[in-house]
Amino acid sequence: MSHVISIDGIFDTQAASALRESLAAMTPAGPIVLDFSRARDVHDFALAVIAHGLAADGITARYRGLLRHQERLLHYLGFET
């Protein structure tokens, strides 16, 4: 079973770092889903920071609610959306 985390507002590098820290502290038991469908603005670099950070922490994540451009970015970086 996946744990869904809804992202809203602006997702910048500060938000990505804070999310990574809180997820690392709670050590999710299974995969997580980051839902960006309510986010107003998702910065490309912040998306790369969270994707690489979670992977480095051994946290499996899926991403949904992203724009096509952001999905391609994750794909180029080797992540699934």
PyMOL Python script that loads the backbone (N, CA, C, O; Angstrom):
from pymol import cmd

cmd.read_pdbstr("""\
ATOM      1  N   MET A   1       0.843  -1.183   0.000  1.00  0.00           N
ATOM      2  CA  MET A   1       0.000   0.000   0.000  1.00  0.00           C
ATOM      3  C   MET A   1       0.885   1.241   0.000  1.00  0.00           C
ATOM      4  O   MET A   1       1.873   1.310   0.731  1.00  0.00           O
ATOM      5  N   SER A   2       0.521   2.221  -0.827  1.00  0.00           N
ATOM      6  CA  SER A   2       1.294   3.459  -0.954  1.00  0.00           C
ATOM      7  C   SER A   2       0.740   4.531  -0.035  1.00  0.00           C
ATOM      8  O   SER A   2      -0.460   4.593   0.235  1.00  0.00           O
ATOM      9  N   HIS A   3       1.628   5.353   0.428  1.00  0.00           N
ATOM     10  CA  HIS A   3       1.267   6.514   1.242  1.00  0.00           C
ATOM     11  C   HIS A   3       1.274   7.731   0.314  1.00  0.00           C
ATOM     12  O   HIS A   3       2.309   8.042  -0.276  1.00  0.00           O
ATOM     13  N   VAL A   4       0.137   8.427   0.174  1.00  0.00           N
ATOM     14  CA  VAL A   4       0.020   9.571  -0.734  1.00  0.00           C
ATOM     15  C   VAL A   4       0.271  10.862   0.031  1.00  0.00           C
ATOM     16  O   VAL A   4      -0.318  11.109   1.084  1.00  0.00           O
ATOM     17  N   ILE A   5       1.162  11.679  -0.524  1.00  0.00           N
ATOM     18  CA  ILE A   5       1.462  12.984   0.053  1.00  0.00           C
ATOM     19  C   ILE A   5       1.085  14.031  -0.977  1.00  0.00           C
ATOM     20  O   ILE A   5       1.637  14.057  -2.077  1.00  0.00           O
ATOM     21  N   SER A   6       0.143  14.897  -0.620  1.00  0.00           N
ATOM     22  CA  SER A   6      -0.303  15.958  -1.523  1.00  0.00           C
ATOM     23  C   SER A   6       0.590  17.175  -1.365  1.00  0.00           C
ATOM     24  O   SER A   6       0.865  17.628  -0.254  1.00  0.00           O
ATOM     25  N   ILE A   7       1.031  17.689  -2.485  1.00  0.00           N
ATOM     26  CA  ILE A   7       1.869  18.888  -2.516  1.00  0.00           C
ATOM     27  C   ILE A   7       0.992  20.029  -3.025  1.00  0.00           C
ATOM     28  O   ILE A   7       0.333  19.902  -4.058  1.00  0.00           O
ATOM     29  N   ASP A   8       0.989  21.138  -2.296  1.00  0.00           N
ATOM     30  CA  ASP A   8       0.239  22.295  -2.787  1.00  0.00           C
ATOM     31  C   ASP A   8       1.110  23.535  -2.676  1.00  0.00           C
ATOM     32  O   ASP A   8       2.174  23.511  -2.058  1.00  0.00           O
ATOM     33  N   GLY A   9       0.649  24.606  -3.277  1.00  0.00           N
ATOM     34  CA  GLY A   9       1.423  25.853  -3.259  1.00  0.00           C
ATOM     35  C   GLY A   9       2.610  25.781  -4.197  1.00  0.00           C
ATOM     36  O   GLY A   9       2.537  25.188  -5.273  1.00  0.00           O
ATOM     37  N   ILE A  10       3.699  26.390  -3.775  1.00  0.00           N
ATOM     38  CA  ILE A  10       4.918  26.437  -4.583  1.00  0.00           C
ATOM     39  C   ILE A  10       5.890  25.383  -4.069  1.00  0.00           C
ATOM     40  O   ILE A  10       6.210  25.343  -2.882  1.00  0.00           O
ATOM     41  N   PHE A  11       6.352  24.533  -4.977  1.00  0.00           N
ATOM     42  CA  PHE A  11       7.325  23.501  -4.626  1.00  0.00           C
ATOM     43  C   PHE A  11       8.681  23.935  -5.163  1.00  0.00           C
ATOM     44  O   PHE A  11       9.011  23.714  -6.329  1.00  0.00           O
ATOM     45  N   ASP A  12       9.462  24.563  -4.276  1.00  0.00           N
ATOM     46  CA  ASP A  12      10.799  25.029  -4.626  1.00  0.00           C
ATOM     47  C   ASP A  12      11.837  24.191  -3.886  1.00  0.00           C
ATOM     48  O   ASP A  12      11.487  23.208  -3.232  1.00  0.00           O
ATOM     49  N   THR A  13      13.111  24.572  -3.982  1.00  0.00           N
ATOM     50  CA  THR A  13      14.156  23.762  -3.348  1.00  0.00           C
ATOM     51  C   THR A  13      14.013  23.735  -1.830  1.00  0.00           C
ATOM     52  O   THR A  13      14.334  22.727  -1.200  1.00  0.00           O
ATOM     53  N   GLN A  14      13.546  24.805  -1.245  1.00  0.00           N
ATOM     54  CA  GLN A  14      13.340  24.823   0.210  1.00  0.00           C
ATOM     55  C   GLN A  14      12.260  23.809   0.603  1.00  0.00           C
ATOM     56  O   GLN A  14      12.419  23.069   1.574  1.00  0.00           O
ATOM     57  N   ALA A  15      11.164  23.781  -0.159  1.00  0.00           N
ATOM     58  CA  ALA A  15      10.083  22.816   0.110  1.00  0.00           C
ATOM     59  C   ALA A  15      10.561  21.386  -0.134  1.00  0.00           C
ATOM     60  O   ALA A  15      10.192  20.476   0.607  1.00  0.00           O
ATOM     61  N   ALA A  16      11.382  21.181  -1.171  1.00  0.00           N
ATOM     62  CA  ALA A  16      11.906  19.845  -1.471  1.00  0.00           C
ATOM     63  C   ALA A  16      12.804  19.353  -0.340  1.00  0.00           C
ATOM     64  O   ALA A  16      12.709  18.194   0.065  1.00  0.00           O
ATOM     65  N   SER A  17      13.660  20.209   0.164  1.00  0.00           N
ATOM     66  CA  SER A  17      14.554  19.838   1.259  1.00  0.00           C
ATOM     67  C   SER A  17      13.771  19.513   2.529  1.00  0.00           C
ATOM     68  O   SER A  17      14.077  18.546   3.227  1.00  0.00           O
ATOM     69  N   ALA A  18      12.759  20.330   2.821  1.00  0.00           N
ATOM     70  CA  ALA A  18      11.942  20.092   4.019  1.00  0.00           C
ATOM     71  C   ALA A  18      11.180  18.777   3.905  1.00  0.00           C
ATOM     72  O   ALA A  18      11.088  18.023   4.874  1.00  0.00           O
ATOM     73  N   LEU A  19      10.637  18.502   2.731  1.00  0.00           N
ATOM     74  CA  LEU A  19       9.901  17.248   2.518  1.00  0.00           C
ATOM     75  C   LEU A  19      10.837  16.051   2.656  1.00  0.00           C
ATOM     76  O   LEU A  19      10.489  15.049   3.282  1.00  0.00           O
ATOM     77  N   ARG A  20      12.008  16.162   2.077  1.00  0.00           N
ATOM     78  CA  ARG A  20      12.972  15.051   2.169  1.00  0.00           C
ATOM     79  C   ARG A  20      13.342  14.785   3.623  1.00  0.00           C
ATOM     80  O   ARG A  20      13.398  13.629   4.043  1.00  0.00           O
ATOM     81  N   GLU A  21      13.592  15.826   4.387  1.00  0.00           N
ATOM     82  CA  GLU A  21      13.946  15.656   5.800  1.00  0.00           C
ATOM     83  C   GLU A  21      12.817  14.987   6.587  1.00  0.00           C
ATOM     84  O   GLU A  21      13.062  14.087   7.389  1.00  0.00           O
ATOM     85  N   SER A  22      11.587  15.430   6.356  1.00  0.00           N
ATOM     86  CA  SER A  22      10.477  14.845   7.112  1.00  0.00           C
ATOM     87  C   SER A  22      10.229  13.390   6.705  1.00  0.00           C
ATOM     88  O   SER A  22       9.887  12.568   7.555  1.00  0.00           O
ATOM     89  N   LEU A  23      10.394  13.060   5.422  1.00  0.00           N
ATOM     90  CA  LEU A  23      10.219  11.677   4.983  1.00  0.00           C
ATOM     91  C   LEU A  23      11.337  10.785   5.503  1.00  0.00           C
ATOM     92  O   LEU A  23      11.091   9.636   5.870  1.00  0.00           O
ATOM     93  N   ALA A  24      12.548  11.293   5.538  1.00  0.00           N
ATOM     94  CA  ALA A  24      13.661  10.507   6.062  1.00  0.00           C
ATOM     95  C   ALA A  24      13.466  10.241   7.555  1.00  0.00           C
ATOM     96  O   ALA A  24      13.833   9.178   8.056  1.00  0.00           O
ATOM     97  N   ALA A  25      12.890  11.209   8.257  1.00  0.00           N
ATOM     98  CA  ALA A  25      12.665  11.051   9.696  1.00  0.00           C
ATOM     99  C   ALA A  25      11.573  10.026   9.991  1.00  0.00           C
ATOM    100  O   ALA A  25      11.652   9.301  10.982  1.00  0.00           O
ATOM    101  N   MET A  26      10.550   9.965   9.131  1.00  0.00           N
ATOM    102  CA  MET A  26       9.460   9.029   9.396  1.00  0.00           C
ATOM    103  C   MET A  26       9.698   7.655   8.785  1.00  0.00           C
ATOM    104  O   MET A  26       8.967   6.721   9.112  1.00  0.00           O
ATOM    105  N   THR A  27      10.671   7.493   7.928  1.00  0.00           N
ATOM    106  CA  THR A  27      11.019   6.234   7.294  1.00  0.00           C
ATOM    107  C   THR A  27       9.780   5.450   6.842  1.00  0.00           C
ATOM    108  O   THR A  27       9.379   4.490   7.500  1.00  0.00           O
ATOM    109  N   PRO A  28       9.173   5.861   5.713  1.00  0.00           N
ATOM    110  CA  PRO A  28       7.972   5.168   5.243  1.00  0.00           C
ATOM    111  C   PRO A  28       8.205   3.678   5.032  1.00  0.00           C
ATOM    112  O   PRO A  28       9.254   3.269   4.534  1.00  0.00           O
ATOM    113  N   ALA A  29       7.225   2.873   5.413  1.00  0.00           N
ATOM    114  CA  ALA A  29       7.336   1.414   5.316  1.00  0.00           C
ATOM    115  C   ALA A  29       7.264   0.930   3.873  1.00  0.00           C
ATOM    116  O   ALA A  29       7.895  -0.068   3.524  1.00  0.00           O
ATOM    117  N   GLY A  30       6.519   1.611   3.048  1.00  0.00           N
ATOM    118  CA  GLY A  30       6.363   1.198   1.662  1.00  0.00           C
ATOM    119  C   GLY A  30       6.584   2.366   0.736  1.00  0.00           C
ATOM    120  O   GLY A  30       7.062   3.420   1.155  1.00  0.00           O
ATOM    121  N   PRO A  31       6.237   2.183  -0.524  1.00  0.00           N
ATOM    122  CA  PRO A  31       6.413   3.267  -1.486  1.00  0.00           C
ATOM    123  C   PRO A  31       5.493   4.447  -1.162  1.00  0.00           C
ATOM    124  O   PRO A  31       4.439   4.291  -0.546  1.00  0.00           O
ATOM    125  N   ILE A  32       5.925   5.618  -1.592  1.00  0.00           N
ATOM    126  CA  ILE A  32       5.097   6.809  -1.416  1.00  0.00           C
ATOM    127  C   ILE A  32       4.713   7.354  -2.783  1.00  0.00           C
ATOM    128  O   ILE A  32       5.381   7.094  -3.783  1.00  0.00           O
ATOM    129  N   VAL A  33       3.625   8.114  -2.806  1.00  0.00           N
ATOM    130  CA  VAL A  33       3.187   8.808  -4.013  1.00  0.00           C
ATOM    131  C   VAL A  33       3.176  10.291  -3.684  1.00  0.00           C
ATOM    132  O   VAL A  33       2.507  10.727  -2.748  1.00  0.00           O
ATOM    133  N   LEU A  34       3.923  11.058  -4.465  1.00  0.00           N
ATOM    134  CA  LEU A  34       3.891  12.509  -4.318  1.00  0.00           C
ATOM    135  C   LEU A  34       2.914  13.048  -5.363  1.00  0.00           C
ATOM    136  O   LEU A  34       3.142  12.928  -6.567  1.00  0.00           O
ATOM    137  N   ASP A  35       1.838  13.634  -4.886  1.00  0.00           N
ATOM    138  CA  ASP A  35       0.770  14.131  -5.754  1.00  0.00           C
ATOM    139  C   ASP A  35       0.899  15.646  -5.888  1.00  0.00           C
ATOM    140  O   ASP A  35       0.649  16.390  -4.940  1.00  0.00           O
ATOM    141  N   PHE A  36       1.293  16.086  -7.078  1.00  0.00           N
ATOM    142  CA  PHE A  36       1.514  17.504  -7.360  1.00  0.00           C
ATOM    143  C   PHE A  36       0.311  18.168  -8.030  1.00  0.00           C
ATOM    144  O   PHE A  36       0.428  19.293  -8.516  1.00  0.00           O
ATOM    145  N   SER A  37      -0.839  17.497  -8.067  1.00  0.00           N
ATOM    146  CA  SER A  37      -1.986  18.028  -8.807  1.00  0.00           C
ATOM    147  C   SER A  37      -2.516  19.348  -8.235  1.00  0.00           C
ATOM    148  O   SER A  37      -3.173  20.107  -8.948  1.00  0.00           O
ATOM    149  N   ARG A  38      -2.236  19.630  -6.953  1.00  0.00           N
ATOM    150  CA  ARG A  38      -2.702  20.891  -6.360  1.00  0.00           C
ATOM    151  C   ARG A  38      -1.592  21.932  -6.241  1.00  0.00           C
ATOM    152  O   ARG A  38      -1.821  23.027  -5.726  1.00  0.00           O
ATOM    153  N   ALA A  39      -0.391  21.599  -6.713  1.00  0.00           N
ATOM    154  CA  ALA A  39       0.725  22.546  -6.641  1.00  0.00           C
ATOM    155  C   ALA A  39       0.522  23.657  -7.678  1.00  0.00           C
ATOM    156  O   ALA A  39       0.135  23.410  -8.819  1.00  0.00           O
ATOM    157  N   ARG A  40       0.791  24.858  -7.248  1.00  0.00           N
ATOM    158  CA  ARG A  40       0.664  26.011  -8.130  1.00  0.00           C
ATOM    159  C   ARG A  40       1.865  26.137  -9.050  1.00  0.00           C
ATOM    160  O   ARG A  40       1.727  26.500 -10.218  1.00  0.00           O
ATOM    161  N   ASP A  41       3.048  25.835  -8.521  1.00  0.00           N
ATOM    162  CA  ASP A  41       4.293  25.994  -9.268  1.00  0.00           C
ATOM    163  C   ASP A  41       5.281  24.945  -8.773  1.00  0.00           C
ATOM    164  O   ASP A  41       5.546  24.853  -7.574  1.00  0.00           O
ATOM    165  N   VAL A  42       5.822  24.162  -9.686  1.00  0.00           N
ATOM    166  CA  VAL A  42       6.800  23.137  -9.339  1.00  0.00           C
ATOM    167  C   VAL A  42       8.096  23.485 -10.072  1.00  0.00           C
ATOM    168  O   VAL A  42       8.155  23.441 -11.301  1.00  0.00           O
ATOM    169  N   HIS A  43       9.120  23.826  -9.312  1.00  0.00           N
ATOM    170  CA  HIS A  43      10.406  24.182  -9.905  1.00  0.00           C
ATOM    171  C   HIS A  43      11.135  22.917 -10.343  1.00  0.00           C
ATOM    172  O   HIS A  43      11.174  21.929  -9.610  1.00  0.00           O
ATOM    173  N   ASP A  44      11.712  22.954 -11.539  1.00  0.00           N
ATOM    174  CA  ASP A  44      12.408  21.790 -12.086  1.00  0.00           C
ATOM    175  C   ASP A  44      13.520  21.306 -11.167  1.00  0.00           C
ATOM    176  O   ASP A  44      13.640  20.110 -10.902  1.00  0.00           O
ATOM    177  N   PHE A  45      14.330  22.236 -10.684  1.00  0.00           N
ATOM    178  CA  PHE A  45      15.452  21.845  -9.841  1.00  0.00           C
ATOM    179  C   PHE A  45      14.965  21.202  -8.543  1.00  0.00           C
ATOM    180  O   PHE A  45      15.578  20.254  -8.052  1.00  0.00           O
ATOM    181  N   ALA A  46      13.871  21.711  -7.989  1.00  0.00           N
ATOM    182  CA  ALA A  46      13.309  21.139  -6.758  1.00  0.00           C
ATOM    183  C   ALA A  46      12.825  19.716  -7.001  1.00  0.00           C
ATOM    184  O   ALA A  46      12.987  18.848  -6.143  1.00  0.00           O
ATOM    185  N   LEU A  47      12.243  19.476  -8.145  1.00  0.00           N
ATOM    186  CA  LEU A  47      11.786  18.133  -8.500  1.00  0.00           C
ATOM    187  C   LEU A  47      12.973  17.178  -8.601  1.00  0.00           C
ATOM    188  O   LEU A  47      12.901  16.043  -8.130  1.00  0.00           O
ATOM    189  N   ALA A  48      14.054  17.634  -9.209  1.00  0.00           N
ATOM    190  CA  ALA A  48      15.266  16.814  -9.304  1.00  0.00           C
ATOM    191  C   ALA A  48      15.847  16.560  -7.912  1.00  0.00           C
ATOM    192  O   ALA A  48      16.299  15.452  -7.623  1.00  0.00           O
ATOM    193  N   VAL A  49      15.838  17.578  -7.051  1.00  0.00           N
ATOM    194  CA  VAL A  49      16.367  17.443  -5.684  1.00  0.00           C
ATOM    195  C   VAL A  49      15.590  16.380  -4.911  1.00  0.00           C
ATOM    196  O   VAL A  49      16.194  15.523  -4.267  1.00  0.00           O
ATOM    197  N   ILE A  50      14.263  16.426  -4.968  1.00  0.00           N
ATOM    198  CA  ILE A  50      13.468  15.466  -4.197  1.00  0.00           C
ATOM    199  C   ILE A  50      13.614  14.057  -4.775  1.00  0.00           C
ATOM    200  O   ILE A  50      13.723  13.091  -4.021  1.00  0.00           O
ATOM    201  N   ALA A  51      13.619  13.931  -6.094  1.00  0.00           N
ATOM    202  CA  ALA A  51      13.728  12.607  -6.712  1.00  0.00           C
ATOM    203  C   ALA A  51      15.063  11.952  -6.372  1.00  0.00           C
ATOM    204  O   ALA A  51      15.098  10.794  -5.954  1.00  0.00           O
ATOM    205  N   HIS A  52      16.150  12.679  -6.546  1.00  0.00           N
ATOM    206  CA  HIS A  52      17.467  12.118  -6.234  1.00  0.00           C
ATOM    207  C   HIS A  52      17.634  11.897  -4.735  1.00  0.00           C
ATOM    208  O   HIS A  52      18.215  10.897  -4.314  1.00  0.00           O
ATOM    209  N   GLY A  53      17.132  12.821  -3.935  1.00  0.00           N
ATOM    210  CA  GLY A  53      17.259  12.700  -2.483  1.00  0.00           C
ATOM    211  C   GLY A  53      16.536  11.491  -1.938  1.00  0.00           C
ATOM    212  O   GLY A  53      17.082  10.751  -1.120  1.00  0.00           O
ATOM    213  N   LEU A  54      15.306  11.287  -2.387  1.00  0.00           N
ATOM    214  CA  LEU A  54      14.546  10.132  -1.907  1.00  0.00           C
ATOM    215  C   LEU A  54      15.200   8.827  -2.350  1.00  0.00           C
ATOM    216  O   LEU A  54      15.271   7.869  -1.580  1.00  0.00           O
ATOM    217  N   ALA A  55      15.673   8.793  -3.583  1.00  0.00           N
ATOM    218  CA  ALA A  55      16.354   7.594  -4.082  1.00  0.00           C
ATOM    219  C   ALA A  55      17.607   7.313  -3.249  1.00  0.00           C
ATOM    220  O   ALA A  55      17.891   6.164  -2.912  1.00  0.00           O
ATOM    221  N   ALA A  56      18.349   8.365  -2.925  1.00  0.00           N
ATOM    222  CA  ALA A  56      19.560   8.201  -2.108  1.00  0.00           C
ATOM    223  C   ALA A  56      19.221   7.705  -0.703  1.00  0.00           C
ATOM    224  O   ALA A  56      20.007   6.987  -0.084  1.00  0.00           O
ATOM    225  N   ASP A  57      18.044   8.094  -0.204  1.00  0.00           N
ATOM    226  CA  ASP A  57      17.607   7.661   1.124  1.00  0.00           C
ATOM    227  C   ASP A  57      16.950   6.282   1.098  1.00  0.00           C
ATOM    228  O   ASP A  57      16.538   5.773   2.140  1.00  0.00           O
ATOM    229  N   GLY A  58      16.849   5.673  -0.088  1.00  0.00           N
ATOM    230  CA  GLY A  58      16.239   4.351  -0.212  1.00  0.00           C
ATOM    231  C   GLY A  58      14.721   4.368  -0.150  1.00  0.00           C
ATOM    232  O   GLY A  58      14.099   3.345   0.137  1.00  0.00           O
ATOM    233  N   ILE A  59      14.117   5.529  -0.418  1.00  0.00           N
ATOM    234  CA  ILE A  59      12.656   5.665  -0.382  1.00  0.00           C
ATOM    235  C   ILE A  59      12.126   5.568  -1.807  1.00  0.00           C
ATOM    236  O   ILE A  59      12.509   6.355  -2.673  1.00  0.00           O
ATOM    237  N   THR A  60      11.244   4.603  -2.048  1.00  0.00           N
ATOM    238  CA  THR A  60      10.633   4.430  -3.353  1.00  0.00           C
ATOM    239  C   THR A  60       9.484   5.420  -3.499  1.00  0.00           C
ATOM    240  O   THR A  60       8.594   5.488  -2.652  1.00  0.00           O
ATOM    241  N   ALA A  61       9.518   6.186  -4.586  1.00  0.00           N
ATOM    242  CA  ALA A  61       8.487   7.212  -4.787  1.00  0.00           C
ATOM    243  C   ALA A  61       7.954   7.167  -6.207  1.00  0.00           C
ATOM    244  O   ALA A  61       8.673   6.862  -7.159  1.00  0.00           O
ATOM    245  N   ARG A  62       6.679   7.479  -6.317  1.00  0.00           N
ATOM    246  CA  ARG A  62       6.025   7.689  -7.611  1.00  0.00           C
ATOM    247  C   ARG A  62       5.514   9.121  -7.605  1.00  0.00           C
ATOM    248  O   ARG A  62       5.271   9.706  -6.549  1.00  0.00           O
ATOM    249  N   TYR A  63       5.356   9.665  -8.783  1.00  0.00           N
ATOM    250  CA  TYR A  63       4.974  11.072  -8.924  1.00  0.00           C
ATOM    251  C   TYR A  63       3.745  11.168  -9.813  1.00  0.00           C
ATOM    252  O   TYR A  63       3.670  10.526 -10.861  1.00  0.00           O
ATOM    253  N   ARG A  64       2.779  11.982  -9.384  1.00  0.00           N
ATOM    254  CA  ARG A  64       1.593  12.181 -10.223  1.00  0.00           C
ATOM    255  C   ARG A  64       1.173  13.647 -10.153  1.00  0.00           C
ATOM    256  O   ARG A  64       1.559  14.388  -9.249  1.00  0.00           O
ATOM    257  N   GLY A  65       0.374  14.034 -11.135  1.00  0.00           N
ATOM    258  CA  GLY A  65      -0.120  15.408 -11.185  1.00  0.00           C
ATOM    259  C   GLY A  65       0.886  16.393 -11.735  1.00  0.00           C
ATOM    260  O   GLY A  65       0.748  17.600 -11.538  1.00  0.00           O
ATOM    261  N   LEU A  66       1.900  15.891 -12.422  1.00  0.00           N
ATOM    262  CA  LEU A  66       2.921  16.769 -12.985  1.00  0.00           C
ATOM    263  C   LEU A  66       2.567  17.171 -14.416  1.00  0.00           C
ATOM    264  O   LEU A  66       1.780  16.502 -15.087  1.00  0.00           O
ATOM    265  N   LEU A  67       3.156  18.264 -14.865  1.00  0.00           N
ATOM    266  CA  LEU A  67       3.021  18.666 -16.260  1.00  0.00           C
ATOM    267  C   LEU A  67       3.882  17.737 -17.122  1.00  0.00           C
ATOM    268  O   LEU A  67       4.805  17.090 -16.627  1.00  0.00           O
ATOM    269  N   ARG A  68       3.573  17.683 -18.383  1.00  0.00           N
ATOM    270  CA  ARG A  68       4.295  16.803 -19.312  1.00  0.00           C
ATOM    271  C   ARG A  68       5.804  17.079 -19.274  1.00  0.00           C
ATOM    272  O   ARG A  68       6.614  16.152 -19.274  1.00  0.00           O
ATOM    273  N   HIS A  69       6.160  18.344 -19.242  1.00  0.00           N
ATOM    274  CA  HIS A  69       7.567  18.746 -19.182  1.00  0.00           C
ATOM    275  C   HIS A  69       8.251  18.131 -17.951  1.00  0.00           C
ATOM    276  O   HIS A  69       9.369  17.624 -18.047  1.00  0.00           O
ATOM    277  N   GLN A  70       7.588  18.180 -16.821  1.00  0.00           N
ATOM    278  CA  GLN A  70       8.158  17.656 -15.579  1.00  0.00           C
ATOM    279  C   GLN A  70       8.238  16.133 -15.610  1.00  0.00           C
ATOM    280  O   GLN A  70       9.184  15.553 -15.076  1.00  0.00           O
ATOM    281  N   GLU A  71       7.264  15.486 -16.225  1.00  0.00           N
ATOM    282  CA  GLU A  71       7.320  14.034 -16.389  1.00  0.00           C
ATOM    283  C   GLU A  71       8.521  13.639 -17.233  1.00  0.00           C
ATOM    284  O   GLU A  71       9.222  12.677 -16.918  1.00  0.00           O
ATOM    285  N   ARG A  72       8.756  14.393 -18.318  1.00  0.00           N
ATOM    286  CA  ARG A  72       9.920  14.120 -19.175  1.00  0.00           C
ATOM    287  C   ARG A  72      11.221  14.325 -18.410  1.00  0.00           C
ATOM    288  O   ARG A  72      12.166  13.549 -18.553  1.00  0.00           O
ATOM    289  N   LEU A  73      11.260  15.372 -17.601  1.00  0.00           N
ATOM    290  CA  LEU A  73      12.448  15.653 -16.797  1.00  0.00           C
ATOM    291  C   LEU A  73      12.763  14.467 -15.893  1.00  0.00           C
ATOM    292  O   LEU A  73      13.907  14.016 -15.845  1.00  0.00           O
ATOM    293  N   LEU A  74      11.769  13.960 -15.182  1.00  0.00           N
ATOM    294  CA  LEU A  74      11.981  12.797 -14.308  1.00  0.00           C
ATOM    295  C   LEU A  74      12.412  11.577 -15.116  1.00  0.00           C
ATOM    296  O   LEU A  74      13.282  10.818 -14.689  1.00  0.00           O
ATOM    297  N   HIS A  75      11.802  11.394 -16.279  1.00  0.00           N
ATOM    298  CA  HIS A  75      12.162  10.270 -17.138  1.00  0.00           C
ATOM    299  C   HIS A  75      13.636  10.365 -17.554  1.00  0.00           C
ATOM    300  O   HIS A  75      14.355   9.367 -17.512  1.00  0.00           O
ATOM    301  N   TYR A  76      14.087  11.556 -17.954  1.00  0.00           N
ATOM    302  CA  TYR A  76      15.487  11.758 -18.342  1.00  0.00           C
ATOM    303  C   TYR A  76      16.425  11.470 -17.173  1.00  0.00           C
ATOM    304  O   TYR A  76      17.547  11.005 -17.373  1.00  0.00           O
ATOM    305  N   LEU A  77      15.968  11.743 -15.968  1.00  0.00           N
ATOM    306  CA  LEU A  77      16.780  11.497 -14.780  1.00  0.00           C
ATOM    307  C   LEU A  77      16.702  10.042 -14.315  1.00  0.00           C
ATOM    308  O   LEU A  77      17.413   9.644 -13.392  1.00  0.00           O
ATOM    309  N   GLY A  78      15.832   9.246 -14.958  1.00  0.00           N
ATOM    310  CA  GLY A  78      15.746   7.831 -14.649  1.00  0.00           C
ATOM    311  C   GLY A  78      14.668   7.454 -13.638  1.00  0.00           C
ATOM    312  O   GLY A  78      14.743   6.387 -13.029  1.00  0.00           O
ATOM    313  N   PHE A  79      13.662   8.317 -13.449  1.00  0.00           N
ATOM    314  CA  PHE A  79      12.605   8.056 -12.486  1.00  0.00           C
ATOM    315  C   PHE A  79      11.280   7.859 -13.207  1.00  0.00           C
ATOM    316  O   PHE A  79      11.065   8.379 -14.302  1.00  0.00           O
ATOM    317  N   GLU A  80      10.381   7.082 -12.558  1.00  0.00           N
ATOM    318  CA  GLU A  80       9.031   6.849 -13.084  1.00  0.00           C
ATOM    319  C   GLU A  80       8.065   7.882 -12.545  1.00  0.00           C
ATOM    320  O   GLU A  80       8.201   8.361 -11.420  1.00  0.00           O
ATOM    321  N   THR A  81       7.080   8.218 -13.377  1.00  0.00           N
ATOM    322  CA  THR A  81       6.020   9.129 -12.904  1.00  0.00           C
ATOM    323  C   THR A  81       4.772   8.350 -12.653  1.00  0.00           C
ATOM    324  O   THR A  81       3.758   8.920 -12.251  1.00  0.00           O
TER     325      THR A  81
END
""", "prot")
cmd.dss("prot")
cmd.show_as("cartoon", "prot")
cmd.util.cbc("prot")
cmd.orient("prot")
